């Protein structure tokens, strides 16, 4: 046996102060029986867990390495769009890890994922713009990705080792923050089926929510040093900030556009205008507010249409269908036929809908329509596979 404090190279390192926050803390260098190791520490209940892994060669955190990180971070700031940012980020992570294929993967509304950026340096096939079903990364796994931001499977053919307690008092341990924790056999088989020999993933966490992943695949075993893992985590954090900045910039531009359109509509308001007169002057502008293909307004027996709208009878049917609910909150759907099966007959002009009821003496129902848009989605897995939607 060897006292824990004697393992660490720097006497200033006090393992008893580590692991105070959620997630693993990098301790740095350590020597075990004279062999250099990297070390991390984390809390598991009342226990402090320290994990040691053999230090890999050429993994020093020197001035040249730090300078490289600075250059890589600056290159992300210079990108002009999310797609450009994703492609550049994929190249950066490939340079850091040396993996053959690196993908920037974003989670979308239905919990599936889509590849926005990719870098390939070997014969790996491309998954650019492919969608991956939600079942590929269940919610339990996503919760761990937020907590443990870098995961490496150095060799998919590894043999798991059991955790053996040296004390009868320690009967279980939470390894959620572990760098050495084994992964699901199902995931290992999934990687083998893809012809992957090693994989690494870095979490892209924006405002505490898992926005996406940096997914790295290699055709043969490949490990990453602790230094490289920490560098990847730092770049992933920078990437998340850049994504947020671009989203906020896009939101700001949209607000400016809406305010401009709103001012144009308000300027046409007149005290003596009837519903038809007002919407005749402003209907196209109101439709443009939400980039709609058509706009309609229904008040009692009056009906106004602008742009590409369903037949008047169908518009009245839609208005009646949403009238009560739209008086409480806006009704929004990208598939009108899902909430109103009869709408399948005119989905070519009104598949998307936003409906709002104005509380006037005779309620006015405002309807924005968007035409059906057919899209071909490339799936890299079965999107109809059963998914466990229970909380993780």
N, C-alpha and C positions, 0 to 999 in steps of 0.2 A: 504494500500500500504506500501511497505517496500523498502528503498534504496537498490540498487543492491550490493553495497559495504558491507552493513551490513549483507548480507547473508553468506558471506564466513568466514570460521573459522580463516584463517590466514590473518592478516592485510597486509602482504606483497603481497598477491594476488591482482593484479590490473586487473580487467576484461577488462578495456579499452585497454590494450596492447595485448590482446589475439586475436586469429583468424587471425593473420597477414599472415599466409601461408595457402595454399589451404588445406582443410580438417579440421576435428575437432581437437581441442586441449583439453587435459584433464586438468581441473582446480584443481580437487581434492575434498576435503571435503567442505561441506556447510551445513548450518542449516536453515531450513525454518519452522518458528513457533515452533522452538525447536526440530524439527525432523531431524536427520542426513540424508543428501543426497549426492549422487555423482553428479558431475557437469562437463559438457563439454561446450565449446564455439566455435563458428565458425562465419565467415562473410557471410552475404547474401546481396549482393549489398552494400549499405551504412550502413547496419544495423548489429549490433552485436547480435547474437542469443545465449542465454545461456539456456541449457536444464538441468533440475534437475530430478533425479530419486532416489527413496528411496534406501538408502544404505542397502545392504543385509548383513546378519550376517556372521561372519567368513571370512571377505573379507579384512583383514588388510594387508598392504604391509610391512611385518616385515622381520627380518633377515632370518628366517626359509624359508619363501616363496622365497626370493631372492636366497638363497642357492639352493633351489630346481630348480629354473630356470637355474642356472649355471650347475647343474648336467644334466638336460635335454638337454641343448645346447651341452654339451660335448658328450653326447650319439649320437647325430646326426653326429658329426665330425668323430666318430669311424666307421661309416658304410662304406661299401666297394663298393656299387653299387647303382644305382638309385632305383632299386626295394627294396633293403635292406633299403635305406634311406626313401623310401615312407612308408614301413611297420613300421619302428621305429617312424617316424613322426606321423603316425596315432595313435600309442599307446600313444605317448606323449600328443597329443591333447585330447585324451580320458581321460587321467589322469588329465589334467587341467580342462576340462569341465564337466566330469562326464556323458557325453552323451553315449547312448547305442551303437550307430554305428557311426564311424568316417571314412571318406574316403579321400584319397588324389587323386585328380581328375585333370588330365592334358588335356589341349586343344590341339588338333592335327590339321593337315593341313586343313582339310575340315570343321573346326570350331566345329566338334563334340568333345566329351570328353571321356576319358577312365579312369577307376579307376585303379591306379597303386598300391595302398596300402590301407589296411583296418584293422580296429580293432573293434571287436564286443564283448560286455559284457552282452548282454541280448538275447532275442529270435529273434532278428531282422534277416531278411534274408540277405544273402551276395550278394553284387554287384561287387565283385572282378573280374577284367578284363572285366566288362561290358562296353559297349559304350552307351553314351547318345547323342541323336541327337542335332544338332546345335540349333534347335528351342527351346530347353529347356531353354537356356540362350541366348536370343537375344543380338545383339550388344549394344543396349542402356543400357541393364543391365550390360554388361561387362565394359562399360565406367564408370559406377557408382562403380563397384567393385574396379577399379583402384583408384578411388578417396576416397571412403569410405570403408576401408579395413576390417572392422568387422561388420557383420550384425547378429542380433539375433531376432528370432521370438519366444518369450518365451511361447506362447500359440497360436496354430493355430485357436482357437475358440475365439480369442479376437474380440472386437467390436471397429472398428475405431472411433476416436473422431475428430470432425472438428476443424480446427484452426480458432479461433475467434480473430479478431483484436480489440485491445483496443483503436485504433486511426483510424480516417477516412483517415489519411494520408498514412496508411500502408494497401494497398489493395492486395498485393501479396507478396509472400516470396519464395525464392529458398530453398528447403529442401533437396537438393542433399547430403549435409553433415550431415543431421540429424540422430541421433541415434534412434529417436522415430518415424521416418517417416513410414507410413503404406506401405505395399507391395501390389502388384497386386492381386486382387481376384482370378485370374487365377492360380497364383503361390500357393496361399493358398489352393485352391481346389486340385492342383497337389500334395501337401504334404498330404492332407487328404486322397486322393486316395491311397497313399503309406502307410497309417496307421501311419503317423508321428504326434506326439503331439506337438513337439517343434523342432526348427532347428536353427543352427548357421553356419555361413560361414566366413572363413578368407581368404583373398586374398593372393595368392602367386605371387608377382610382381617382375619380373626379368628384369632389365634394362628398367624400365618404362613400360613394357608390361605385360599384365595379362597372366602368364604362366599356372596357374591353380587355384584351390580352395581347401581349407580344408572344406569338407562338413560334418556337424555333425547333426545327427538325434536322437531324443529321443521319446519313446513311450508315454510319458505324459508331461505336461507342465514343463518347466525347464528354469529359468532365469540365467543369468550370471552377476556377479558384474562388475563394471567398472574396478576394479583391475584385474579380470580374463580376461576381454576383452583386456586390454592393454598388459597383459602377453602373450595372444594368438597372438596378433599382433607382439610382439617382437620375439616370436618363429617362426612365419611365415616369418619374415624378415630374420632370421637366416637360415631357411629352403631354402629360395630363394638363399641366398649366397652359400649354400652347393650344390644346384642344379647347379648353375653357375660354381662352382669349378669343379664339376664332368664332366660337358659338356666341359669345357676348357681342362681338363686333357685328355678326350677322343679325342678331336680335336688334341691335341699335339701328342698323340700316333699315330693318323692316319697320321699326317704330317710326322712323322719319318718313318712310314712304306712306304708312297708314295715316300719319298726321297730315301730310300733304293732301291725300285723297279726302280725308275727313273735312279739312278746311274747304275743299272745292265743293263738297256736298252741302255743307252748312251755308256757304255763300249764296246758294240758290234757293234757300228757304224763303217763302213769302207768306204773309198772313192769310192771303186770299186763295192760296193754292189748294186745289182739291188733290186727293190722293193721286188720281191719274195724271194731273198736270205736273205735280212734283216729281213723280217717278218717270214721267216722260222726259223731263229735263235732266234727271239725275240717275236714272236706272243703270245706264252703262257704267257710270262712275262708281255706283254702289257695288255693282258686280265686280269691278276691278279692284275694289278694296280687298277682297279675299281671293283674287285671281280665279273667280268663278267663271264657268262657261255660260251660266244663265242665272237670272235673278227674278224672283216673283214676289208680289205682295198681295195679300188677301185681306179685305176688310168687309165683313158682311157679304153683300152680293157683288162688291167690286173686286175686280181682279186686274192686276197689271203684270206684264211679262217683259223682260228685256234679255236679249241674247238667246242662247240655245236652251229651251225649256221643254218639259213634257207638254202634252195636250192640256187645255184648260181643265177638263174633267179630272185628269190625273193630278194636276196641281191642287185642285180642291180636295181630292182624296188624301193627298199627302198632308195638306194643311190641317184637315180634320184629324188625321192620325196623330199628329204631333202637338195639336193645339194645347191640351192640358199640360203635358210635360214641358213644352217650350215656355209656358208661363212661369214655371218654377226655375228652370235653368236652361241654357242653350242645349239643343239636341244636335249632336255631332256624330256622324257615322261615315265611314268610307265604303260601306256596303249597305245601301238603303234596303235592298231586297232581304237582308238578314232580319231586319226589324219589321219589314212590311213586305211579305212575299209577293204581293201583287205588283210591286215595283219592278220585278224582274222583266216585265213587259216593256219597260222604258229605261232599262239600265244603261242603254247606249248613250242617253242624254242626261241621266240623273242617277248615277251610281253613288256619288258622294253628296252629302247634304249637311248644311248648317241651318237650323231653324231657331228663330227667336220670336216670342210673342210680346208685342208692345202693349202695355197696360193703358190703353186709351178708353174712352167711353164705349166705343165699339172696338174690341181688340183687333190689332193689326198683326198678322202673321207674316214675318219676313222669311223668305226661303232663298238660300243660295245653292245652286246645283253645280256639280262637276260631272263631266262625262266619264264613262267607264274607260279605264286605261288598261289594256292588256299588257302583261309583262311576263317575259320568260325568265324563270329563276333557275339557276344551276345549283342543284343540291349535291352536297358532298356526303350525303347520308340520307336515311329514310326519315322524311319530315313527319310521317304518320306513326312513327314508333311511340308507344305509350310512354308518357312522362309522368313522374310522380310529382304532383303539384302541392303536396303537403309541405308545410313550413319545415325548413331544414333544421 
